[in-house]
Amino acid sequence: IMSSFSEAALEKKLADLNNSQQSIQTLSLWLIHHRKHHGTIVKVWYKELLKAKPDSRKLTFLYLANDVIQNSKKKGPEFGKEFGAYMKKVLDHIGKLKLDDKTCHGINRLLQIWEERGVYDESHISEFKRSWMKYMPDSQSENEPPIKKHKSDRKEKKEKNKDLPSDDIKPAKPTKNPKDSPIVQLRSPSNGPPDANSLIKALQDLENSASSDAAIRQKIAKLPPEVSDVSLLSKLQDRASAEKLVKQVNEALNMLVDYNNRLSTELEDRKHAARMLQDFIQSQKTMLAQTEDKLEEYRQRLEKVYQVRQELRAHLQSLPDLTKLPDVTGGLRPLPSAGDLFSLS
């Protein structure tokens, strides 16, 4: 049962928010349930984001906004429009902070996901990126996907550079990053492949996924047919039966909304795990090739050491054994001493 909405309740939930999937999805579901308060929700979200500490926690607020925007699209565009109205100010605020690389890459990836999935149109994405990237160091911004240009911008640039080689006027295309889940800790190519522990954890998390939840599937299967078949409404004979059915429908709705959200998240998590596996396998292939090269290099060194040892043994065998030479001093008188030489006698 969803608790009632109030600004104080929302502030408390935002204060307790953490970067885990469960925390973000639980609060997202609660916000979507109270979508009629979307204006107040986004206003409080923005106010609490400005106060969030440490600064890296602001990325969690963006993950929450992303989850709400994408999972509420079918119900209406209210959240998308409301968050979009604040997003430029949010990115301008966050861009001024000294954030770690992981947080910066997470924000970049989130903007790229919104662009790829059409969450916001091209003009909004370009505006968001400008607000965010104008504060980024040049060395970092060079590694991130460029802002897509409007057709008029590309045309103007092409005319301006018509005397340059063709390679200089081709608009750069953003490369797709294999990390596509905004909930699991995001990565970009510049961060390298996932480590083994992260990959193992991602795979273990899938063991408790929504599709393997037999209990909830059994509950859904036991729902009365009246909650999903409009034609059966004609059989209602009295108000008590109708009110009982309304309660069953609301319970079924909440259950199915929650399960559908979990399945959607699982889908993204499985895509993310698949891409992590792909990156990890590719990195292992690269490391395998490097190790093979090293192995060959040190095999050659070992062979040279073997050759030196063999040559040294052969050389030792060709040298005379001084211990086996005859005693050339045997039978000869010893040389006279100095006293003998100068003796007066």
VEXGUMI-948659 format. One record per atom (N, C-alpha, C): residue in one letter; x, y, z. Coordinates in steps of 0.2 Angstrom, whole numbers, plus 5000, padded with zeros to 4 digits. Example, Ala and Ser with C-alpha at 12.3 -4.5 7.8 and 13.67 -1.06 7.14 Angstrom:
2
a506649725039
a506249785039
a506649845039
s506449895035
s506849955036
s506450005039
END
This chain:
345
i500449945000
i500050005000
i500450065000
m500350114995
m500750174995
m500550225000
s501050255004
s500950305009
s500750365005
s500350415009
s500150475006
s500750525005
f500550565000
f501050614998
f501050675002
s501650705004
s501750765007
s502550785006
e502650855006
e503350875005
e503750845010
a503550845016
a503950825022
a504150745020
a503650705018
a503750635017
a504250635011
l504250675006
l504650665000
l505350685002
e505450735006
e506150765009
e506450705013
k506050675017
k506350615021
k506550555016
k506150545011
k506350485007
k506950505003
l507050565001
l507650584997
l508250585001
a508150605008
a508750605012
a508950535013
d508450485013
d508650415014
d508850375007
l508850415002
l508950384995
l509750364995
n509850304992
n510550284990
n510550264983
n511150244981
n511350224974
n511150154972
s510850114977
s510650044975
s510050044971
q509949994967
q509349984962
q508749984966
q508649954972
q508049944976
q507850014978
s508350054981
s508150114984
s507850164978
i508250164973
i508050214967
i507350184964
q507250124963
q506650094960
q506050104965
t506150094972
t505650104976
t505350174977
l505850224977
l505550294977
l505250314971
s505550284965
s505350304958
s504550284958
l504450224960
l503750194960
l503250234964
w503550254970
w503150304974
w502950364971
l503450394968
l503350464964
l502850454958
i502950404955
i502550394949
i501750384951
h501750344957
h501050334960
h500750404962
h501150454964
h500850514966
h501050574960
r500950554954
r501150594948
r500750654948
k500150654951
k499750714951
k500050774954
h500550764958
h500950814962
h501650824959
h501650814952
h502350814949
h502650874949
g502350934949
g502650994950
g503051004957
t502650984962
t502950994969
t503550944969
i503450884967
i503950834967
i504550854964
v504550884958
v505150904955
v505550964958
k505051004961
k505351064964
k505751044971
v505450994974
v505750974981
v506350934979
w506350894973
w506950854971
w507550904969
y507350954966
y507851004964
y508151044970
k507751054975
k507951094981
k508451044985
e508250984986
e508650934990
e509250914986
l509250914979
l509850894975
l510450954976
l510251014977
l510651064978
l511051054985
k510651034990
k510951024996
k511350954997
a511250904992
a511550844993
a512250844994
k512450804999
k513150795001
k513350715002
p513850695000
p514450724996
p514150734989
d514550774985
d514350804979
d514150744974
s514550684975
s514450634970
s513750604971
r513450614977
r512750594978
r512250624973
k512350684970
k511950714966
k511850674960
l512250624958
l512150584952
l511650534954
t511550514960
t510950474962
t510350504961
f510250574962
f509650604961
f509550604953
l510050614949
l509950604942
l509650544940
y509950484943
y509750414942
y508950414943
l508750444949
l508050434951
l507650474946
a507850534944
a507450574939
a507450534932
n507950494930
n507950454924
n507450404925
d507450364931
d507050314931
d506250334931
v506150394935
v505450414935
v505250434928
i505650474924
i505550494917
i505350444913
q505750384913
q505750334908
q505150284909
n505050274916
n504450234918
n503750264918
s503750324918
s503150364918
s502850384911
k503250374906
k503150404899
k502450374897
k502250314898
k501650284896
k501050314899
k501150344905
k500650374909
k500550444907
g501050474905
g500950544903
g501650574903
p501750634899
p502350674899
p502550714904
e502150724910
e502150774915
e502850774918
f503150714920
f503750714923
f504350734919
g504350704912
g504850724907
g504850804906
k504350834906
k504350904905
k504550944911
e504350924917
e504450954923
e505250944925
f505550884924
f506250874925
f506650914920
g506350914914
g506750944908
g506851024910
a506251054913
a506351124914
a506851144919
y507051094923
y507551104929
y508251084927
m508251034922
m508851004920
m509451044918
k509351104915
k509951144913
k510251174919
k509751194924
k510051224930
k510451174934
v510151114934
v510451064938
v511151044935
l511251034929
l511851024926
l512351084926
d512051144926
d512551204927
d512751204934
h512351184939
h512551184946
h513051124947
i512951064944
i513451004946
i514051024942
g514051054936
g514651064932
g515151104935
k514951144940
k515451194943
k515751154949
l515551094951
l515851064957
l516451024954
k516851004959
k517450964958
k517250884959
l517050854954
l516750784954
l517350734952
d517250674955
d517750624953
d517550594946
d518050564943
d517950544936
d517350494935
k517250454940
k516650404940
k515950444939
t515950494943
t515350534943
t515250574937
c515750604934
c515750634928
c515550584922
h515850524922
h515650484917
h514950454917
g514650454923
g514050434924
g513550484922
i513650544923
i513250604920
i513250604912
n513850594910
n513950594902
n513550534899
r513550474902
r513250424900
r512450434900
l512250464905
l511550474906
l511250524901
l511650574899
l511450614894
l511450584887
q511950534886
q511950494880
q511350444879
i511150414885
i510550374885
i509950414883
w509850474886
w509350514884
w509350534877
e509850544874
e509950564867
e509750494862
e510050444864
e509950384860
e509250354860
r508850364866
r508250344867
r507650394865
g507950454864
g507450504862
g507050534868
v507350524874
v506950544880
v506850624880
y507350654877
y507250734876
y507450744868
d507250794865
d507350804858
d508050834858
e508350844852
e508950854850
e509150924853
s508750974853
s508951044855
s508951044863
h508551004866
h508651004873
h509350964875
i509450904872
i510050874873
i510650914872
s510650954867
s511250994865
s511351054871
e510751074873
e510751124878
e511051094885
f510751034887
f511051004893
f511750994892
k512050974887
k512750954886
k513151014886
r512851074884
r513251134884
r513351154891
s512751154895
s512751174902
s513251134906
w513251064904
w513751024908
w514451024906
m514551024900
m515251014897
m515651084897
k515351134898
k515751204898
k516151204904
y516051164909
y516451164915
y516951114915
m516951064910
m517351004910
m518051024908
p518550994911
p519251004908
p519250984901
d519651014897
d519750994889
d519950924888
s520350904893
s520650834892
s520050784893
q519650794897
q519050754899
q518550754893
s518350814891
s517850824887
s518050794880
e518650794878
e518850764872
e518650694872
n518650654877
n518550584878
n517750564878
e517350624878
e516650614878
e516350624872
p515750594870
p515350604864
p515250674863
p515350704857
p515250774855
p514550784855
i514350854856
i513650874855
i513450864848
k512850834847
k512550834840
k512350904838
k512550914832
k512450984829
k511750984825
h511351034825
h510851044821
h511051044814
k510551024809
k510651024802
k510951094800
s510651144802
s510851214800
s511551224803
d511751204809
d512451214811
d512951174807
r512751114805
r513151074800
r513251104794
k512751134791
k512751164785
k513251224785
e513151264790
e513551324791
e514251314792
k514451254795
k515051234796
k515451214790
k514951174786
k515251144780
k515451204775
e514951254775
e515151314770
e515751354773
k515851354779
k516351394782
k517051354781
n517051284780
n517651254779
n517651214773
k517351244768
k517351214761
k518051204758
d518551244760
d519151234757
d519651184761
l519351164766
l519751114770
l519651044767
p520150994769
p520050924767
p519350894769
s519150844766
s518450824767
s518450794774
d519050764777
d519050734783
d518850784789
d519050844787
d518950894793
d518250924793
i517850914789
i517150934789
i516650884790
k516850824791
k516350774793
k516150774800
p515550784802
p515350784809
p515450724812
a515750734818
a515950674822
a515250644825
k515250574825
k514750534827
k514850504834
p514350514838
p514450494845
p514550414845
t515050384848
t515150314849
t514650284854
k514350234853
k513950204858
k514350164863
n514150184869
n514550154875
n514150084877
p514550034878
p514149974880
p513849974886
k513950024891
k513650014897
k512950054897
d512450024897
d511750054895
d511350064901
s511550034907
s511050044913
s511250104917
p510750144919
p510850204923
p510850194930
i510650124932
i510650114939
i511250084942
v511450024938
v512049994940
v512650044939
q513150044942
q513750094942
q513950094934
l513950154931
l514050154924
l514850164923
r514950144917
r515650144915
r515650174908
s516250194906
s516350214899
s517050184896
p517150184890
p517750154887
p518350184890
s518350244892
s518950274895
s519150244902
n518650214905
n518750184911
n519050114911
g519050084905
g519250014904
g518749964905
p518849904904
p518449844905
p518249844913
p517649804914
p517449794921
p517949744925
d518049754931
d518449704935
d518049644936
a518349594938
a518049524939
a517549534944
n517649564950
n517249574955
n516549604953
s516649654949
s516049694947
s515549644943
l515949614938
l515549564934
l515249514938
i515549484942
i515249424946
i514649454950
k514749514953
k514149544957
k513549554952
a513649584946
a513149594941
a512749524940
l513149474939
l512849404937
l512449384943
q512749384949
q512449364955
q511749404956
d511749464955
d511149504956
d510549474951
l510749454946
l510249424941
l509949364943
e510249334948
e509949264951
e509349284955
n509249344957
n508649364961
n508249414957
s508249404950
s507849444946
s507149434946
a506749484943
a506049484943
a505749414940
s506049394934
s505849344930
s505849274934
s506249274939
s506349214943
s505949214949
d505549264950
d505149274956
d504449234955
a504549174957
a503949124956
a503349144960
a503449174966
a502949194971
a502449244968
i502749304965
i502349354962
i502049334956
r502349284952
r501949264946
r501349214948
q501449184954
q500849144956
q500349184958
k500449244962
k499949284964
k499549314958
i499949334953
i499649364947
i499249314943
a499449254943
a499049194940
a498349184944
k498349194950
k497749184954
k497349244954
l497449294951
l497049354951
l496349334948
p495749354950
p495149344947
p495149364940
p494749334936
p494749354929
p494349424928
e493949444933
e493549504932
e494049564932
v494649564935
v495149614935
v495449634928
s495349584923
s495649594917
s495249584911
d494549574912
d494049564907
d493449614908
v493449664904
v492949714904
v492249684903
s492249634899
s491549604897
s491249574903
l491549554909
l491349524915
l491049574919
l491149644918
l490849694922
l490049694922
s489749674917
s489049664916
s488749624921
k489149574924
k488849524929
k488749554936
l489049614937
l489049654944
l488249664945
q488049644951
q487349654952
q487249704958
d487749724962
d487549764968
d488249804969
r488149864973
r488649904974
r489249874978
a489049834983
a489549794987
a490049754983
s489749724978
s490149684973
s490649724969
a490349784967
a490749834963
a491349864967
e491149874973
e491749904977
e492249854979
k492049794980
k492549734981
k492949734975
l492649734969
l493049724963
l493549784962
v493249844963
v493749904963
v494349894967
k494249874973
k494849854978
k495349804975
q495049754972
q495449704968
q495849724962
v495449774959
v495749804953
v496349844955
n496249884960
n496849924962
n497449894965
e497249834969
e497849794971
e498149764965
a497749734960
a498049704954
a498549754950
l498249814950
l498649864946
l499249884949
n499249894956
n499849904960
n500349854959
m500149784959
m500549734959
m500849724952
l500449734947
l500749734940
l501149784938
v501049844940
v501449904939
v502149894942
d502149874948
d502749854952
d503149804948
y502849744946
y503149694943
y503349714936
n503049754932
n503249774926
n503849814926
n503849864931
n504449904933
n505049854934
r504949804938
r505549764940
r505749724934
l505249704929
l505449664923
l505849714918
s505649774918
s505949824914
s506649834916
t506749844923
t507449854926
t507849794925
e507549734925
e507949674924
e508149664917
l507749694912
l507949694905
l508549734904
e508549794907
e509149844907
e509749804910
d509649774916
d510249744919
d510549684915
r510049654912
r510349594908
r510749624902
k510449674899
k510849704893
k511549734896
h511549764902
h512149784905
h512649734906
a512349674909
a512849624911
a513049594904
a512649584899
a512949554893
a513449604890
r513449664891
r513949714888
r514549704892
m514449704899
m515049694903
m515449624902
l515049574900
l515349514898
l515749524892
q515449554887
q515749564880
q516349604881
d516349664886
d516949704887
d517449664891
f517249624895
f517749584899
f518049524895
i517649494891
i517949444886
i518449474881
q518249534879
q518749574874
q519349594878
s519349614884
s519949634888
s520349574889
q520049514890
q520449454891
q520749434885
k520449434879
k520749424873
k521349464872
t521349534873
t521849574873
t522449554877
m522249544884
m522749524888
m523049454886
l522649414884
l522949344881
l523449354876
a523349404871
a523849414866
a524449444868
q524349494873
q524949524876
q525349474880
t525049424884
t525349374887
t525749324883
e525449314877
e525749264872
e526349304870
d526349364868
d526949404866
d527449404871
k527349414877
k527749414883
k528149344883
l527649284883
l527949224884
l528449204878
e528249224872
e528749214866
e529349254868
e529349314870
e529949354871
e530349314876
y530049294882
y530449264887
y530649194885
r530349164881
r530549094878
r531249104874
q531249154870
q531849174867
q532449184871
r532249224876
r532849244881
r533049174885
l532549134886
l532749064890
l533249024885
e533049024878
e533448984874
e534149014873
k534149084873
k534849114873
k535249094879
v534949094885
v535349074891
v535548994891
y535048954888
y535248884887
y535848874882
q535848914877
q536448914872
q537048934876
v537048994880
v537649014883
v537848954888
r537448924892
r537648874896
r537948814892
q537648794887
q537948744883
q538648754880
e538748824878
e539448844876
e539948844881
l539648864887
l540148874893
l540348804895
r539948754895
r540048684896
r540648654892
a540448674885
a540948644880
a541648674881
h541648744883
h542248774884
h542648754890
l542248734895
l542548714901
l542948644900
q542548604895
q542848534894
q543548544890
s543548594886
s544148604882
s544748634886
l544648654892
l545248684896
l545548624900
p546248634900
p546648584904
p546448574911
d546548514914
d546348504921
d547048514925
l547248564928
l547848584931
l548048534937
t547448504940
t547648454945
t547948384942
k547848374936
k548048314933
k548748324930
l549048384930
l549748394927
l550248354932
p550848334929
p551348294933
p551748344937
d552048324943
d552348364948
d553048374945
v553148434942
v553848444939
v554348464944
t554248474951
t554748494956
t555048434959
g554748374958
g554948314961
g555648294959
g556148274964
g556848254963
g557348314962
l557048374962
l557548434961
l557648464968
r558348484969
r558548524975
r558148584975
p557948604981
p557648674982
p558148734981
l557948784979
l558348844977
l558648864984
p559248894984
p559548924990
p559248984992
s559248984999
s558949045002
s559449105002
a559249165004
a559649225004
a560249215009
g560149175014
g560649165019
g561149125016
d560949075012
d561449025009
d561849065004
l561549115001
l561949144995
l562449194998
f562349225004
f562849275007
f563249245013
s563149185013
s563549155019
s564349155018
l564749175023
l565449185022
l565849115021
s565449065024
s565749005023
s565648975016
END
